């Protein structure tokens, strides 16, 4: 898939390679019982120095390459790409080439996707990093992934540099939105609803100007984004969506969609059930919405809110959980395990006490109440830290007093030691001098 820019090397002059390529296209046409001769059309143009006109003929006729044998397909396209890159404006030839490559390779149905992506990747990587043509090649790659239901993982690693690509290509909002929607479609076809939602969200952000947020396109994309977000099994945070002006505009134009999103963003299972009762089969009638899947997600979100509001005790009885989720008590542990697996809550189940001890819970909405709770916890931690600091200061003071006392005692012992040692030393020295005098006296005698 798209990577660093590469160099494509094909030996031969433009005229030689063009004539060779035209001959090859004629051989493929003959196999399809077509009598037209590409070479006879191209040869006079090459002799007249009309390289660009000759290249146009070759590119138009290259659609027959989908009938090329598998072992020759990539090499033939590499030669065509090499010829195109020698044109003064190669960009004008890439659109029809990408269009041709979007069609299945009839000579190799089983390996068609791999062959198509191979050539398109080569084209992408041989283009300069700031070439707008890369944009069109990427769209062709996404078209193939979408049509073939190929795994979105094929291109996912390279999309880390998507923002840089768009910056280099100097894309306007309309082109950027088109690319984001293509990415969203490709991810959806590859059964990756979370990635599909993220790219759909980015597409929607290009329609937030005052005159755009209430447009028909913005309304349709907003509804699509809501449906995708609610249906994505791993999407539980809807704050980015509710913050968009285009979504807020649905409050009047599409109240049901807006209310449903608000319930999933902030409310509980009881509110969701009330919505269903008030609107009959509306949810069932919306394409892409699965009522059972929505109920499952709503239970997980309700349990998340319950855990976040557990208070200082940080414990939830099984009975409270069962009541909030509308389930039997024996099912409680299953739902707690599910919400932990979803990464919304962390904690520990106690079968003996029939309680759930909460270690961490995700806030679905972070408003004034949550800020007050955070403030209260910070004050509690502050008081605890102040207590620890007082204990440390007291210990430090006691340590200093103890060291000072030990220092005084040690100093006193040293003074007493010096007095005894001095007298003894002087006496010993006198005794030594006396003995030395006696020895000298004896020697004189």
URNOR-V346429 format. One record per backbone hydrogen bond with DSSP energy under -1.0 kcal/mol. CO is the residue of the C=O (numbers start at 0). NH is the residue of the N-H. Records with the same first field share a line. If there is no record, write none. Layout:
CO = NH, NH
//
This chain:
12 = 16
13 = 17
14 = 18
15 = 19
16 = 20
17 = 21
18 = 22
19 = 23
20 = 24
21 = 25
22 = 26
23 = 27
24 = 28
25 = 29
26 = 30
28 = 33
29 = 32
37 = 41
38 = 42
41 = 45
42 = 46
43 = 47
44 = 49
45 = 48
48 = 50
49 = 53
50 = 54
51 = 55
52 = 56
53 = 57
54 = 58
55 = 59
56 = 60
57 = 61
60 = 63
61 = 64
62 = 65
63 = 66
64 = 67
65 = 106
68 = 71, 72
71 = 75
72 = 76
73 = 77
74 = 78
75 = 79
76 = 80
77 = 81
78 = 82
79 = 83
80 = 84
82 = 85
83 = 86
88 = 91
89 = 92
92 = 96
93 = 97
94 = 98
95 = 99
96 = 100
97 = 101
99 = 102
103 = 105
104 = 107
110 = 114
111 = 115
112 = 116
113 = 117
114 = 118
115 = 119
116 = 120
117 = 121
118 = 122
119 = 123
120 = 124
121 = 125
124 = 5
127 = 130
130 = 133
131 = 134
132 = 136
133 = 137
134 = 138
135 = 139
136 = 140
137 = 141
138 = 142
139 = 143
140 = 144
141 = 145
142 = 146
143 = 147
144 = 149
150 = 153
151 = 154, 155
155 = 158
156 = 159
157 = 160
158 = 161
160 = 164
161 = 165
162 = 166
163 = 167
164 = 168
165 = 170
171 = 175
172 = 176
173 = 177
174 = 178
175 = 179
176 = 180
177 = 181
178 = 182
179 = 183
180 = 184
181 = 185
182 = 186
183 = 187
184 = 188
185 = 189
186 = 191
187 = 190
191 = 195
192 = 196
193 = 197
194 = 198
195 = 199
196 = 200
197 = 201
198 = 202
199 = 203
200 = 204
202 = 205
203 = 206
208 = 211, 212
211 = 214
214 = 218
215 = 219
216 = 220
217 = 221
218 = 222
219 = 223
220 = 224
221 = 225
222 = 226
223 = 227
224 = 228
225 = 229
226 = 230
227 = 231
231 = 234
237 = 241
238 = 242
240 = 243
243 = 247
244 = 248
246 = 249
247 = 250
248 = 252
249 = 253
253 = 257
254 = 258
255 = 259
256 = 260
257 = 261
258 = 262
259 = 263
260 = 264
261 = 265
262 = 266
267 = 271
268 = 272
269 = 273
270 = 274
271 = 275
272 = 276
273 = 277
274 = 278
278 = 281
280 = 284
282 = 285
285 = 288
289 = 293
290 = 294
291 = 295
292 = 296
293 = 297
294 = 298
295 = 299
296 = 300
297 = 301
298 = 302
299 = 303
300 = 304
301 = 305
302 = 306
303 = 307
304 = 308
306 = 309
313 = 357
315 = 355
316 = 320
317 = 321
318 = 322
319 = 323
320 = 324
321 = 325, 326
327 = 330
328 = 331
330 = 334
331 = 335
332 = 336
333 = 337
334 = 338
335 = 339
336 = 340
337 = 341
338 = 343, 344
339 = 342
343 = 361
345 = 358, 359
347 = 356
349 = 353, 354
353 = 317
354 = 349
355 = 315
356 = 347
359 = 345
366 = 370
367 = 371
368 = 372
369 = 373
370 = 374
371 = 375
372 = 376
373 = 377
374 = 378
375 = 379
376 = 380
377 = 381
378 = 382
379 = 383
380 = 384
381 = 385
382 = 386
383 = 387
384 = 388
385 = 389
386 = 390
387 = 391
388 = 392
389 = 393
390 = 394
391 = 395
392 = 396
393 = 397
394 = 398
395 = 399
396 = 400
397 = 401
398 = 402
399 = 403
400 = 404
401 = 405
402 = 406
403 = 407
404 = 408
405 = 409
406 = 410
407 = 411
408 = 412
409 = 413
410 = 414
411 = 415
412 = 416
413 = 417
414 = 418
415 = 419
416 = 420
417 = 421
418 = 422
419 = 423
420 = 424
421 = 425
422 = 426
423 = 427
424 = 428
425 = 429
426 = 430
427 = 431
428 = 432
429 = 433
430 = 434
431 = 435
432 = 436
433 = 437
434 = 438
435 = 439
436 = 440
437 = 441
438 = 442
439 = 443
440 = 444
//
